[in-house]
Amino acid sequence: MREMPVTDRPRERLRALGPQALSVPELLVMVFGSGSGRHSVLASAQLVYEQCGGSLGRLAAMPAAALTRVPGVGAARAASVQAALELGRRMAGEAREAGAPLRGPRDVAAVFAPRLQDAPVEEFHVAILDAQHRLERDVLITRGLLDASLVHPREVFREAIAERAAAVILVHNHPSGDPTPSAEDRAVTAQLVAAGRLLDIPVHDHIIVGRGRYVSFAEAGLL
């Protein structure tokens, strides 16, 4: 970095032109901070970008152990990258107007997909809705492999009952990127829909989030 003209350095370019003018490796340099040791910070950033095939989605899904295998990227830099990408996910999740009703699967996907489509493991969430179909709370039920014994009606509906929910929507992701429902997905959904009928808290939909796409059980006629 010291060999570069001052005006070509990422920090100076950001100050002069704004962050939108920087390439992804240059932005990674800013996340990494100052360089040290045998490896150029820009070279390390370029290697990280090559490792993920130029895809920020793949970079977001890379575990810390994979990042630290890149020369010049230690545990602190890997943590900084993961934190920066998580901030991006959360900002994307807040993009929807606060208090706007969830009128269909597309609205639900707009809230959950930015956080879930690149998650490295399955997460099962329950969206608790009020009478106007507004999202009251997002409750994480389990993180890991989806299993009917873990996604028990007791855990799913406990918060919904406490919040006096008008309805719920089930949401989970497939880390493979393919949102096609599995036999286990269908079994869990049937169990929870039946429990919701008994509790008078209808399950309006189950959305499975994949990479860049989703499947709605309601749209597919699977509820």
Buried (B, 14 or more C-beta within 10 A) or exposed (E): BEEEEEEEBBBEBBEEEEEEEBEBBBBBBBBBEEBEEEBBBBBBBBBBBEBBEEEBBEBBBBEBEBBBEBEBBBEEBBEBBBEBBEEBBEEBBEEBEEEBEBEBBEBBBBBBBBBBBBBEEBBBBBBBBBEEBBBBBBBEBBEEEBEEEBBBBEBBBBBBEEBEBBBBBBBBBBBEBEBEBEEEBEEBBBBBBEBBEEBEBBBBBBBBBBBEEBBBBBBEEBB
